[in-house]
Amino acid sequence: MRVEATLPDSRGLALGQLAEELGLSRSQIVDEALGLFLKAVMEVRRGHRLVTMGAGQATCELSTPTLAALEWTAQAKPLVLSDSAVEKLADLLDRPPAPSARLTEAFRRKR
């Protein structure tokens, strides 16, 4: 399958350099990267975290914005509010409180 992607110049340069250094094609590098990312997604969905470990060194957690979002959504819990809490929120939306003196002063300073 042929896939086309747009990369920032810095990543494109790194892709070319890595391919040359490892003696692989750019397609092979992208395939390896995709395989690693698929494994990372599977592990995060299982509730695992990805880390690197060196002999005698502290661990380093690996994350990307997508993996972090998957982790957050996997731990999502329904929000349950009492009837009185819902009524209070509705009342605050209908009649929000006046701004405090500190908020008013901060607003004036920013203008």
N, CA, C and O atoms as a GROMACS GRO file, in nm:
protein
  444
    1MET      N    1   0.084  -0.117   0.000
    1MET     CA    2   0.000   0.000   0.000
    1MET      C    3   0.089   0.123   0.000
    1MET      O    4   0.189   0.129   0.071
    2ARG      N    5   0.051   0.219  -0.078
    2ARG     CA    6   0.126   0.344  -0.084
    2ARG      C    7   0.056   0.446   0.006
    2ARG      O    8  -0.066   0.463  -0.002
    3VAL      N    9   0.133   0.512   0.090
    3VAL     CA   10   0.081   0.613   0.183
    3VAL      C   11   0.163   0.740   0.164
    3VAL      O   12   0.285   0.734   0.149
    4GLU      N   13   0.095   0.852   0.166
    4GLU     CA   14   0.164   0.980   0.154
    4GLU      C   15   0.142   1.057   0.284
    4GLU      O   16   0.031   1.058   0.338
    5ALA      N   17   0.245   1.120   0.333
    5ALA     CA   18   0.234   1.195   0.458
    5ALA      C   19   0.311   1.326   0.446
    5ALA      O   20   0.408   1.336   0.370
    6THR      N   21   0.268   1.424   0.521
    6THR     CA   22   0.338   1.553   0.528
    6THR      C   23   0.407   1.560   0.663
    6THR      O   24   0.344   1.544   0.767
    7LEU      N   25   0.536   1.583   0.660
    7LEU     CA   26   0.616   1.592   0.781
    7LEU      C   27   0.682   1.728   0.790
    7LEU      O   28   0.710   1.791   0.688
    8PRO      N   29   0.707   1.775   0.912
    8PRO     CA   30   0.788   1.897   0.924
    8PRO      C   31   0.927   1.871   0.866
    8PRO      O   32   0.974   1.758   0.866
    9ASP      N   33   0.990   1.975   0.818
    9ASP     CA   34   1.123   1.960   0.756
    9ASP      C   35   1.222   1.889   0.849
    9ASP      O   36   1.301   1.806   0.804
   10SER      N   37   1.216   1.922   0.979
   10SER     CA   38   1.312   1.862   1.072
   10SER      C   39   1.292   1.711   1.081
   10SER      O   40   1.389   1.637   1.091
   11ARG      N   41   1.167   1.665   1.079
   11ARG     CA   42   1.140   1.520   1.084
   11ARG      C   43   1.181   1.454   0.952
   11ARG      O   44   1.235   1.343   0.952
   12GLY      N   45   1.154   1.521   0.842
   12GLY     CA   46   1.195   1.467   0.713
   12GLY      C   47   1.344   1.450   0.704
   12GLY      O   48   1.393   1.349   0.652
   13LEU      N   49   1.418   1.548   0.754
   13LEU     CA   50   1.563   1.540   0.757
   13LEU      C   51   1.609   1.425   0.846
   13LEU      O   52   1.697   1.348   0.809
   14ALA      N   53   1.548   1.414   0.964
   14ALA     CA   54   1.583   1.305   1.055
   14ALA      C   55   1.551   1.170   0.993
   14ALA      O   56   1.626   1.074   1.011
   15LEU      N   57   1.441   1.161   0.920
   15LEU     CA   58   1.403   1.036   0.853
   15LEU      C   59   1.510   0.996   0.752
   15LEU      O   60   1.552   0.880   0.748
   16GLY      N   61   1.554   1.090   0.672
   16GLY     CA   62   1.658   1.062   0.573
   16GLY      C   63   1.789   1.021   0.638
   16GLY      O   64   1.854   0.926   0.593
   17GLN      N   65   1.828   1.093   0.743
   17GLN     CA   66   1.954   1.063   0.811
   17GLN      C   67   1.950   0.926   0.877
   17GLN      O   68   2.047   0.850   0.870
   18LEU      N   69   1.837   0.893   0.940
   18LEU     CA   70   1.825   0.765   1.007
   18LEU      C   71   1.825   0.650   0.906
   18LEU      O   72   1.887   0.546   0.928
   19ALA      N   73   1.755   0.669   0.795
   19ALA     CA   74   1.753   0.566   0.690
   19ALA      C   75   1.894   0.539   0.639
   19ALA      O   76   1.934   0.424   0.620
   20GLU      N   77   1.969   0.647   0.616
   20GLU     CA   78   2.106   0.630   0.567
   20GLU      C   79   2.194   0.563   0.672
   20GLU      O   80   2.272   0.473   0.640
   21GLU      N   81   2.181   0.606   0.795
   21GLU     CA   82   2.262   0.550   0.904
   21GLU      C   83   2.236   0.401   0.924
   21GLU      O   84   2.329   0.325   0.949
   22LEU      N   85   2.110   0.360   0.914
   22LEU     CA   86   2.075   0.220   0.937
   22LEU      C   87   2.076   0.135   0.811
   22LEU      O   88   2.058   0.013   0.818
   23GLY      N   89   2.096   0.198   0.696
   23GLY     CA   90   2.096   0.125   0.571
   23GLY      C   91   1.958   0.073   0.532
   23GLY      O   92   1.945  -0.032   0.471
   24LEU      N   93   1.856   0.149   0.569
   24LEU     CA   94   1.718   0.112   0.538
   24LEU      C   95   1.657   0.217   0.447
   24LEU      O   96   1.709   0.328   0.434
   25SER      N   97   1.546   0.182   0.385
   25SER     CA   98   1.475   0.282   0.305
   25SER      C   99   1.388   0.366   0.399
   25SER      O  100   1.361   0.327   0.512
   26ARG      N  101   1.345   0.480   0.350
   26ARG     CA  102   1.254   0.563   0.430
   26ARG      C  103   1.125   0.488   0.459
   26ARG      O  104   1.067   0.502   0.566
   27SER      N  105   1.080   0.409   0.362
   27SER     CA  106   0.958   0.329   0.382
   27SER      C  107   0.976   0.229   0.496
   27SER      O  108   0.884   0.207   0.575
   28GLN      N  109   1.094   0.168   0.504
   28GLN     CA  110   1.120   0.073   0.613
   28GLN      C  111   1.121   0.144   0.748
   28GLN      O  112   1.070   0.090   0.847
   29ILE      N  113   1.178   0.263   0.753
   29ILE     CA  114   1.179   0.340   0.878
   29ILE      C  115   1.036   0.374   0.919
   29ILE      O  116   1.000   0.358   1.036
   30VAL      N  117   0.954   0.420   0.825
   30VAL     CA  118   0.814   0.455   0.856
   30VAL      C  119   0.739   0.330   0.901
   30VAL      O  120   0.660   0.338   0.995
   31ASP      N  121   0.762   0.216   0.836
   31ASP     CA  122   0.696   0.091   0.874
   31ASP      C  123   0.734   0.052   1.017
   31ASP      O  124   0.649   0.012   1.096
   32GLU      N  125   0.863   0.063   1.049
   32GLU     CA  126   0.908   0.033   1.186
   32GLU      C  127   0.843   0.127   1.287
   32GLU      O  128   0.799   0.084   1.393
   33ALA      N  129   0.837   0.255   1.254
   33ALA     CA  130   0.778   0.354   1.344
   33ALA      C  131   0.630   0.324   1.366
   33ALA      O  132   0.580   0.333   1.479
   34LEU      N  133   0.560   0.290   1.260
   34LEU     CA  134   0.418   0.259   1.273
   34LEU      C  135   0.397   0.133   1.357
   34LEU      O  136   0.306   0.128   1.440
   35GLY      N  137   0.482   0.033   1.337
   35GLY     CA  138   0.473  -0.088   1.418
   35GLY      C  139   0.494  -0.060   1.565
   35GLY      O  140   0.422  -0.113   1.650
   36LEU      N  141   0.591   0.025   1.596
   36LEU     CA  142   0.618   0.062   1.735
   36LEU      C  143   0.502   0.141   1.793
   36LEU      O  144   0.464   0.120   1.909
   37PHE      N  145   0.445   0.232   1.716
   37PHE     CA  146   0.332   0.312   1.764
   37PHE      C  147   0.209   0.224   1.787
   37PHE      O  148   0.137   0.244   1.884
   38LEU      N  149   0.184   0.128   1.698
   38LEU     CA  150   0.071   0.036   1.718
   38LEU      C  151   0.088  -0.042   1.848
   38LEU      O  152  -0.008  -0.059   1.922
   39LYS      N  153   0.209  -0.088   1.874
   39LYS     CA  154   0.237  -0.160   1.999
   39LYS      C  155   0.215  -0.068   2.119
   39LYS      O  156   0.158  -0.110   2.220
   40ALA      N  157   0.258   0.056   2.109
   40ALA     CA  158   0.240   0.152   2.217
   40ALA      C  159   0.091   0.175   2.244
   40ALA      O  160   0.049   0.179   2.360
   41VAL      N  161   0.012   0.191   2.140
   41VAL     CA  162  -0.132   0.211   2.157
   41VAL      C  163  -0.195   0.090   2.224
   41VAL      O  164  -0.277   0.105   2.315
   42MET      N  165  -0.158  -0.030   2.181
   42MET     CA  166  -0.213  -0.152   2.242
   42MET      C  167  -0.180  -0.158   2.391
   42MET      O  168  -0.265  -0.194   2.472
   43GLU      N  169  -0.058  -0.125   2.427
   43GLU     CA  170  -0.017  -0.132   2.568
   43GLU      C  171  -0.090  -0.027   2.653
   43GLU      O  172  -0.131  -0.055   2.765
   44VAL      N  173  -0.105   0.094   2.599
   44VAL     CA  174  -0.176   0.199   2.673
   44VAL      C  175  -0.322   0.158   2.693
   44VAL      O  176  -0.379   0.181   2.799
   45ARG      N  177  -0.382   0.098   2.591
   45ARG     CA  178  -0.520   0.050   2.604
   45ARG      C  179  -0.533  -0.059   2.710
   45ARG      O  180  -0.640  -0.077   2.768
   46ARG      N  181  -0.426  -0.131   2.735
   46ARG     CA  182  -0.426  -0.234   2.840
   46ARG      C  183  -0.400  -0.175   2.978
   46ARG      O  184  -0.399  -0.246   3.078
   47GLY      N  185  -0.380  -0.044   2.982
   47GLY     CA  186  -0.353   0.020   3.110
   47GLY      C  187  -0.206   0.025   3.147
   47GLY      O  188  -0.172   0.057   3.261
   48HIS      N  189  -0.119  -0.005   3.053
   48HIS     CA  190   0.025  -0.003   3.079
   48HIS      C  191   0.085   0.133   3.042
   48HIS      O  192   0.028   0.209   2.964
   49ARG      N  193   0.199   0.160   3.100
   49ARG     CA  194   0.277   0.278   3.064
   49ARG      C  195   0.405   0.232   2.997
   49ARG      O  196   0.457   0.125   3.028
   50LEU      N  197   0.455   0.313   2.906
   50LEU     CA  198   0.577   0.278   2.833
   50LEU      C  199   0.695   0.352   2.894
   50LEU      O  200   0.690   0.474   2.915
   51VAL      N  201   0.800   0.277   2.923
   51VAL     CA  202   0.920   0.338   2.981
   51VAL      C  203   1.044   0.278   2.918
   51VAL      O  204   1.040   0.166   2.865
   52THR      N  205   1.152   0.352   2.924
   52THR     CA  206   1.283   0.297   2.890
   52THR      C  207   1.359   0.279   3.020
   52THR      O  208   1.342   0.357   3.114
   53MET      N  209   1.441   0.176   3.024
   53MET     CA  210   1.519   0.150   3.145
   53MET      C  211   1.662   0.118   3.104
   53MET      O  212   1.686   0.041   3.011
   54GLY      N  213   1.755   0.177   3.175
   54GLY     CA  214   1.894   0.146   3.152
   54GLY      C  215   1.951   0.083   3.278
   54GLY      O  216   1.898   0.102   3.388
   55ALA      N  217   2.059   0.009   3.262
   55ALA     CA  218   2.122  -0.053   3.379
   55ALA      C  219   2.167   0.054   3.476
   55ALA      O  220   2.250   0.139   3.442
   56GLY      N  221   2.114   0.051   3.596
   56GLY     CA  222   2.153   0.146   3.698
   56GLY      C  223   2.103   0.288   3.676
   56GLY      O  224   2.145   0.380   3.746
   57GLN      N  225   2.014   0.307   3.579
   57GLN     CA  226   1.963   0.441   3.552
   57GLN      C  227   1.815   0.448   3.585
   57GLN      O  228   1.745   0.346   3.588
   58ALA      N  229   1.768   0.567   3.610
   58ALA     CA  230   1.627   0.588   3.636
   58ALA      C  231   1.548   0.561   3.508
   58ALA      O  232   1.600   0.572   3.397
   59THR      N  233   1.422   0.527   3.525
   59THR     CA  234   1.338   0.502   3.409
   59THR      C  235   1.293   0.635   3.348
   59THR      O  236   1.290   0.739   3.414
   60CYS      N  237   1.260   0.629   3.223
   60CYS     CA  238   1.212   0.746   3.151
   60CYS      C  239   1.082   0.706   3.083
   60CYS      O  240   1.080   0.616   2.999
   61GLU      N  241   0.972   0.774   3.118
   61GLU     CA  242   0.842   0.741   3.058
   61GLU      C  243   0.834   0.798   2.917
   61GLU      O  244   0.876   0.911   2.891
   62LEU      N  245   0.781   0.718   2.826
   62LEU     CA  246   0.760   0.760   2.687
   62LEU      C  247   0.614   0.796   2.669
   62LEU      O  248   0.525   0.722   2.711
   63SER      N  249   0.590   0.909   2.607
   63SER     CA  250   0.452   0.949   2.584
   63SER      C  251   0.444   1.041   2.463
   63SER      O  252   0.542   1.104   2.424
   64THR      N  253   0.327   1.045   2.405
   64THR     CA  254   0.296   1.138   2.297
   64THR      C  255   0.160   1.198   2.330
   64THR      O  256   0.090   1.144   2.415
   65PRO      N  257   0.121   1.306   2.266
   65PRO     CA  258  -0.013   1.359   2.294
   65PRO      C  259  -0.124   1.256   2.271
   65PRO      O  260  -0.220   1.251   2.347
   66THR      N  261  -0.111   1.175   2.168
   66THR     CA  262  -0.213   1.074   2.139
   66THR      C  263  -0.216   0.968   2.248
   66THR      O  264  -0.324   0.929   2.293
   67LEU      N  265  -0.100   0.920   2.292
   67LEU     CA  266  -0.097   0.819   2.397
   67LEU      C  267  -0.150   0.874   2.528
   67LEU      O  268  -0.220   0.804   2.601
   68ALA      N  269  -0.118   0.999   2.559
   68ALA     CA  270  -0.170   1.060   2.681
   68ALA      C  271  -0.322   1.072   2.676
   68ALA      O  272  -0.390   1.046   2.775
   69ALA      N  273  -0.376   1.110   2.560
   69ALA     CA  274  -0.522   1.120   2.546
   69ALA      C  275  -0.586   0.982   2.562
   69ALA      O  276  -0.691   0.971   2.625
   70LEU      N  277  -0.525   0.879   2.506
   70LEU     CA  278  -0.579   0.743   2.523
   70LEU      C  279  -0.580   0.702   2.669
   70LEU      O  280  -0.675   0.641   2.717
   71GLU      N  281  -0.473   0.736   2.740
   71GLU     CA  282  -0.465   0.702   2.882
   71GLU      C  283  -0.575   0.772   2.961
   71GLU      O  284  -0.638   0.712   3.047
   72TRP      N  285  -0.597   0.899   2.932
   72TRP     CA  286  -0.701   0.975   3.002
   72TRP      C  287  -0.840   0.919   2.973
   72TRP      O  288  -0.920   0.902   3.065
   73THR      N  289  -0.868   0.890   2.847
   73THR     CA  290  -1.002   0.840   2.813
   73THR      C  291  -1.024   0.700   2.866
   73THR      O  292  -1.138   0.662   2.894
   74ALA      N  293  -0.919   0.621   2.881
   74ALA     CA  294  -0.935   0.486   2.936
   74ALA      C  295  -0.973   0.490   3.082
   74ALA      O  296  -1.032   0.395   3.134
   75GLN      N  297  -0.941   0.599   3.150
   75GLN     CA  298  -0.971   0.611   3.292
   75GLN      C  299  -1.094   0.698   3.317
   75GLN      O  300  -1.123   0.734   3.431
   76ALA      N  301  -1.166   0.730   3.213
   76ALA     CA  302  -1.282   0.817   3.228
   76ALA      C  303  -1.388   0.750   3.314
   76ALA      O  304  -1.413   0.630   3.303
   77LYS      N  305  -1.448   0.828   3.399
   77LYS     CA  306  -1.555   0.780   3.485
   77LYS      C  307  -1.675   0.873   3.467
   77LYS      O  308  -1.658   0.993   3.449
   78PRO      N  309  -1.794   0.818   3.472
   78PRO     CA  310  -1.911   0.904   3.456
   78PRO      C  311  -1.923   1.005   3.571
   78PRO      O  312  -1.891   0.974   3.686
   79LEU      N  313  -1.968   1.121   3.538
   79LEU     CA  314  -1.988   1.225   3.637
   79LEU      C  315  -2.132   1.216   3.686
   79LEU      O  316  -2.226   1.229   3.608
   80VAL      N  317  -2.148   1.195   3.815
   80VAL     CA  318  -2.281   1.183   3.873
   80VAL      C  319  -2.302   1.301   3.966
   80VAL      O  320  -2.227   1.321   4.062
   81LEU      N  321  -2.405   1.379   3.937
   81LEU     CA  322  -2.437   1.496   4.019
   81LEU      C  323  -2.574   1.477   4.082
   81LEU      O  324  -2.665   1.420   4.021
   82SER      N  325  -2.587   1.525   4.203
   82SER     CA  326  -2.718   1.521   4.268
   82SER      C  327  -2.810   1.624   4.202
   82SER      O  328  -2.763   1.714   4.132
   83ASP      N  329  -2.938   1.609   4.224
   83ASP     CA  330  -3.034   1.706   4.169
   83ASP      C  331  -3.005   1.847   4.218
   83ASP      O  332  -3.017   1.943   4.142
   84SER      N  333  -2.967   1.860   4.346
   84SER     CA  334  -2.939   1.993   4.399
   84SER      C  335  -2.816   2.055   4.333
   84SER      O  336  -2.812   2.176   4.311
   85ALA      N  337  -2.716   1.973   4.302
   85ALA     CA  338  -2.596   2.024   4.236
   85ALA      C  339  -2.630   2.071   4.094
   85ALA      O  340  -2.579   2.174   4.051
   86VAL      N  341  -2.713   1.997   4.023
   86VAL     CA  342  -2.754   2.036   3.889
   86VAL      C  343  -2.832   2.167   3.895
   86VAL      O  344  -2.812   2.256   3.812
   87GLU      N  345  -2.921   2.179   3.994
   87GLU     CA  346  -2.997   2.304   4.010
   87GLU      C  347  -2.905   2.422   4.041
   87GLU      O  348  -2.926   2.532   3.989
   88LYS      N  349  -2.804   2.400   4.124
   88LYS     CA  350  -2.709   2.507   4.158
   88LYS      C  351  -2.632   2.551   4.033
   88LYS      O  352  -2.614   2.671   4.011
   89LEU      N  353  -2.587   2.454   3.952
   89LEU     CA  354  -2.515   2.489   3.829
   89LEU      C  355  -2.604   2.566   3.734
   89LEU      O  356  -2.560   2.664   3.673
   90ALA      N  357  -2.728   2.524   3.720
   90ALA     CA  358  -2.822   2.594   3.632
   90ALA      C  359  -2.845   2.736   3.682
   90ALA      O  360  -2.852   2.830   3.603
   91ASP      N  361  -2.857   2.751   3.813
   91ASP     CA  362  -2.877   2.884   3.872
   91ASP      C  363  -2.755   2.974   3.847
   91ASP      O  364  -2.770   3.092   3.817
   92LEU      N  365  -2.634   2.918   3.859
   92LEU     CA  366  -2.512   2.996   3.834
   92LEU      C  367  -2.502   3.037   3.688
   92LEU      O  368  -2.453   3.145   3.657
   93LEU      N  369  -2.549   2.951   3.598
   93LEU     CA  370  -2.548   2.987   3.456
   93LEU      C  371  -2.649   3.098   3.427
   93LEU      O  372  -2.622   3.188   3.348
   94ASP      N  373  -2.764   3.090   3.491
   94ASP     CA  374  -2.869   3.191   3.470
   94ASP      C  375  -2.834   3.324   3.535
   94ASP      O  376  -2.861   3.431   3.480
   95ARG      N  377  -2.774   3.317   3.654
   95ARG     CA  378  -2.742   3.439   3.729
   95ARG      C  379  -2.600   3.428   3.785
   95ARG      O  380  -2.582   3.398   3.903
   96PRO      N  381  -2.500   3.452   3.699
   96PRO     CA  382  -2.361   3.440   3.748
   96PRO      C  383  -2.332   3.549   3.852
   96PRO      O  384  -2.388   3.658   3.846
   97PRO      N  385  -2.244   3.518   3.947
   97PRO     CA  386  -2.210   3.618   4.048
   97PRO      C  387  -2.132   3.734   3.985
   97PRO      O  388  -2.066   3.719   3.883
   98ALA      N  389  -2.142   3.849   4.050
   98ALA     CA  390  -2.067   3.967   4.004
   98ALA      C  391  -1.918   3.941   4.022
   98ALA      O  392  -1.878   3.869   4.114
   99PRO      N  393  -1.833   4.000   3.936
   99PRO     CA  394  -1.688   3.980   3.952
   99PRO      C  395  -1.639   4.038   4.084
   99PRO      O  396  -1.689   4.140   4.132
  100SER      N  397  -1.540   3.972   4.142
  100SER     CA  398  -1.482   4.020   4.267
  100SER      C  399  -1.399   4.145   4.240
  100SER      O  400  -1.366   4.177   4.126
  101ALA      N  401  -1.366   4.214   4.347
  101ALA     CA  402  -1.284   4.336   4.336
  101ALA      C  403  -1.147   4.301   4.276
  101ALA      O  404  -1.094   4.377   4.194
  102ARG      N  405  -1.089   4.188   4.315
  102ARG     CA  406  -0.958   4.147   4.262
  102ARG      C  407  -0.966   4.120   4.112
  102ARG      O  408  -0.876   4.159   4.038
  103LEU      N  409  -1.073   4.055   4.067
  103LEU     CA  410  -1.089   4.026   3.926
  103LEU      C  411  -1.107   4.156   3.846
  103LEU      O  412  -1.048   4.173   3.739
  104THR      N  413  -1.187   4.245   3.900
  104THR     CA  414  -1.210   4.374   3.833
  104THR      C  415  -1.080   4.452   3.821
  104THR      O  416  -1.052   4.510   3.716
  105GLU      N  417  -0.999   4.452   3.927
  105GLU     CA  418  -0.870   4.523   3.927
  105GLU      C  419  -0.775   4.459   3.827
  105GLU      O  420  -0.705   4.530   3.755
  106ALA      N  421  -0.770   4.328   3.821
  106ALA     CA  422  -0.684   4.259   3.724
  106ALA      C  423  -0.726   4.291   3.582
  106ALA      O  424  -0.640   4.309   3.495
  107PHE      N  425  -0.854   4.300   3.557
  107PHE     CA  426  -0.904   4.335   3.426
  107PHE      C  427  -0.860   4.476   3.387
  107PHE      O  428  -0.821   4.501   3.274
  108ARG      N  429  -0.868   4.567   3.481
  108ARG     CA  430  -0.827   4.707   3.453
  108ARG      C  431  -0.678   4.715   3.421
  108ARG      O  432  -0.638   4.791   3.333
  109ARG      N  433  -0.596   4.638   3.491
  109ARG     CA  434  -0.451   4.640   3.468
  109ARG      C  435  -0.416   4.587   3.330
  109ARG      O  436  -0.320   4.633   3.269
  110LYS      N  437  -0.492   4.492   3.278
  110LYS     CA  438  -0.462   4.431   3.149
  110LYS      C  439  -0.507   4.518   3.032
  110LYS      O  440  -0.466   4.493   2.918
  111ARG      N  441  -0.589   4.616   3.055
  111ARG     CA  442  -0.638   4.702   2.946
  111ARG      C  443  -0.543   4.807   2.907
  111ARG      O  444  -0.572   4.886   2.817
   0.00000   0.00000   0.00000
